Amino acid sequence: MTTSLVFTDIELQTVDLKIGANTFVLTEATEKEAKDYRNFMIGKAKMKKGQTVGYGDIGDSQSYLLSLLIRDASGKKVLMEDIGDWPSRIVQPIFEEAKRISGLDTDEEDKKDMDNTEAKNS
């Protein structure tokens, strides 16, 4: 049996954001941006005998991904440091939306990874 994958619309998905008086656009990750994010996360991995057993300082992972994907009204990328100044209650849902539209780290994958990490550490 032969199957096909057909992608007729290759435009990146976008989500308009309004934070305070400012407007921004969250854009779906390109493969290069997705790779940069995955490499960032791998760089934080703690390894033991070739297996991931946890993650180190990943506190800036949300700001990092969003700095790759959010642009201001002039089209300029928003700096990671600026995103770090936003309230967490705003950053968290934007981060979840960024992962969703970019196909990064679904909740099931996160839960599976966490369960595997906890099992290895017990």
C-alpha positions as CSV (number, residue, x, y, z in Angstrom):
1,M,0.0,0.0,0.0
2,T,1.3,3.4,-0.9
3,T,0.5,6.5,1.1
4,S,1.1,10.1,0.3
5,L,1.7,13.2,2.3
6,V,0.5,16.3,0.5
7,F,1.1,19.8,1.8
8,T,-0.6,22.4,-0.4
9,D,-0.4,25.3,2.1
10,I,3.2,26.0,3.3
11,E,2.6,29.4,4.8
12,L,3.7,29.6,8.4
13,Q,0.9,29.8,10.9
14,T,0.7,33.0,12.9
15,V,-1.1,34.2,16.0
16,D,-1.6,37.9,16.7
17,L,-0.7,38.9,20.3
18,K,-1.6,42.0,22.2
19,I,0.4,42.5,25.4
20,G,-0.4,45.7,27.2
21,A,-0.5,48.4,24.5
22,N,1.9,46.5,22.2
23,T,1.1,44.1,19.4
24,F,3.3,41.2,18.3
25,V,3.0,38.2,16.0
26,L,3.8,34.7,17.1
27,T,5.0,32.7,14.0
28,E,5.2,28.9,13.6
29,A,8.8,27.7,13.9
30,T,10.6,27.0,10.7
31,E,12.6,23.7,10.7
32,K,15.8,25.8,11.4
33,E,14.1,27.4,14.4
34,A,12.8,24.1,15.6
35,K,16.3,22.6,15.3
36,D,17.8,25.5,17.3
37,Y,15.2,25.0,20.1
38,R,15.8,21.2,20.1
39,N,19.6,21.7,20.2
40,F,19.1,24.2,23.1
41,M,17.1,21.6,25.1
42,I,19.6,18.8,24.3
43,G,22.4,21.1,25.5
44,K,20.6,21.1,28.9
45,A,20.2,17.3,29.1
46,K,21.9,15.4,31.9
47,M,23.3,12.1,30.5
48,K,24.3,8.9,32.2
49,K,25.6,6.0,30.2
50,G,24.3,7.5,26.9
51,Q,20.7,8.0,28.3
52,T,19.0,11.2,29.2
53,V,18.3,11.1,33.0
54,G,17.1,14.7,33.5
55,Y,17.6,18.2,32.5
56,G,19.7,21.0,34.0
57,D,19.0,24.7,33.9
58,I,16.0,24.8,31.6
59,G,14.4,27.8,33.2
60,D,15.0,30.0,30.2
61,S,13.7,27.5,27.6
62,Q,10.3,29.3,27.3
63,S,11.9,32.7,26.7
64,Y,14.4,31.1,24.3
65,L,11.8,29.5,22.1
66,L,9.6,32.6,22.1
67,S,12.6,34.8,21.2
68,L,12.9,32.8,18.0
69,L,9.2,33.1,17.1
70,I,7.8,36.5,18.3
71,R,8.2,39.6,16.3
72,D,7.1,43.1,17.2
73,A,4.9,45.4,15.0
74,S,8.0,46.4,13.0
75,G,8.9,42.8,12.2
76,K,11.9,42.7,14.6
77,K,12.4,39.7,16.8
78,V,11.7,40.2,20.5
79,L,14.8,39.7,22.7
80,M,14.9,36.8,25.1
81,E,15.7,39.3,27.9
82,D,12.6,41.3,27.1
83,I,10.4,38.2,27.2
84,G,12.0,37.4,30.5
85,D,10.5,40.6,31.9
86,W,7.0,39.6,31.0
87,P,4.8,38.0,33.6
88,S,4.9,34.3,33.7
89,R,1.1,34.1,33.4
90,I,1.5,35.7,29.9
91,V,4.6,33.8,28.8
92,Q,3.3,30.3,29.7
93,P,0.2,30.3,27.4
94,I,2.2,31.9,24.6
95,F,4.9,29.2,25.0
96,E,2.2,26.4,24.9
97,E,0.7,27.9,21.7
98,A,4.2,28.2,20.1
99,K,4.8,24.6,20.8
100,R,1.4,23.6,19.5
101,I,1.5,25.5,16.2
102,S,5.1,24.4,15.6
103,G,4.6,20.7,16.5
104,L,7.1,20.8,19.3
105,D,6.9,18.7,22.5
106,T,3.3,17.6,22.8
107,D,2.0,17.2,26.3
108,E,2.0,13.4,25.8
109,E,5.7,13.4,24.8
110,D,6.5,15.7,27.8
111,K,4.6,13.3,30.2
112,K,6.3,10.3,28.7
113,D,9.8,11.9,29.0
114,M,9.1,12.9,32.6
115,D,7.8,9.5,33.5
116,N,10.9,7.9,31.9
117,T,13.2,10.3,33.8
118,E,11.5,9.7,37.1
119,A,11.7,5.9,36.6
120,K,15.4,6.1,35.8
121,N,16.1,8.3,38.9
122,S,14.2,6.0,41.3
